[in-house]
Amino acid sequence: MAVAKWLAAGALAWCAALPAASGAAEYPNAPVKFVVGFSPGSTIDLVARIVGDALSTRMGQTFVVENRTGANGMIAARMVAQAKPDGYTILVSNSSSITVNPLLYKDLQYHPLKDFEPITTVVSVPFILTINAENPRVAGVDDVKSLVELARRNPNTVSYGSAGNGNLMHLAGAQLATMSNVQMLHVPYRGAAPMEAGLLSREVDFGFDTLSGVPLIKSGKLKALAVSTAQRWHDLPDVPAVAELGYPEFDISFWVGVFAPVGTPPAIVERLNREIASVAKDPAVRARLAAQGNPSTQSPKEFRQKIADELKQNESLIKRANITID
């Protein structure tokens, strides 16, 4: 009798585990939504579409991008944090929404490590300090030094755009002003693409743009003065790093990463990590990603630690630059 009960209990346990295992093995069996908190044409949007297209082919199911713009990516992050943790609503975000917003906004409504399962990074991206040379307000500005001198002569007048309050573009501009001991005017937009439009229309004087601005730079519509990382960007070899120009500690970049709501089955998180890492190695996909940044994937554990480390680093930067959100 004891043996019979043991066998029955074992059979019940095996049956109970069967649906979960089967569900993970069958994933995805419906379209997967990639939620992006920034505008179409932004680096985050383009990376999401590149990865989504590749996964659609590889996994045999549609991956669609949904743009939920505003509040420096918070609207999209909140949506995914509150979504059903079944692997069908996924956040593709930049680092600002995850490692800057929690340090600036009181009513965030999500926690970067408690409400998400980090899946992987996809690319790391430098910013490019860019001006519109046709803007009469920056006439005579040929480099970072002359831009800073212009700001020194005109306190709180020289303006810089960003993809939103608290975005790393904002922090980069504030860092330059702090290190130069000048006062500049910050103008937030609802994403990188609108910020580029602001440069082109001469609404703002400069901005730390993403790599989506490279075609505008190569066509002569915008002018690059420097890149924000410690090393030059390979696609703009003649553009110096800010660190070369008297700011040796200036080194700011951002990553684009993928997240699931907390509680998503580990098997789904692991599979998405594995599949994204695989498509990122495909030469054709890698070439497309390289136009947006340096392709770089990590394990979920490594990505979680990266987020924890950057929260500490950004907290120090925000304090030094005295950045607050009203």
CORBEL-V638878 format. One line per field, one symbol per residue. phi: phi as a letter, one per 20 degrees, with the letter a starting at -180 (. if undefined). burial: I if it has 24 or more other ideal C-beta (glycine too) atoms within 12 Angstrom, else O. A space follows every 50 residues. Layout:
# CORBEL-V638878
phi->???
burial->???
This chain:
# CORBEL-V638878
phi->.ffffffffffffffffffffffffefedbgdeeedecfgnfgfffffff fffffgffdmbfdddcedeollnfffffgfgeffedndccedcefgfddc gfecdfdfmbdfdedcdfdafcbdcedcfccdfefffdgnedbfgfffff fffcgldfdcebeqgnfffffffffffffelcdcdecedepfffffffff emfcebaeeeffeggfffenfccedadeefdfefecfeeffgffdncfee bcbcddcccdfgnfggffgfffgfffffffefgffffffffdregbdbfg fffffgffffgfffffffffelecdf
burial->OOOOOOOOOOOOOOOOOOOOOOOOOOIIOOOIIIIIIIIOIIIIIIIIII IIIIIOOIIOOOIIIIIIIIIIIIIIIIIIIOIOIIIIIIIIIIIIIIII IIIIIOOIOIOIIOIIIIIIIIIIIIIIIIIIIOIOIIOOIOIIIOIIOI IOOOOOOIIIIIIIIIIIIIIIIIIIIIIIOIOIIIIIIIIIIIIIIIII OIOIIIIIIIIIIIOIIOOOIIIIIIIIIOOOIOOIOOIIIIIOIOIOOI IIIIIIIIIIIIOIIOIIIIIIIOIIIOIIOOOOIIOIIIIIIIIIIIOI OOIIOIIOOIIOOIOOIIOOIOIOIO
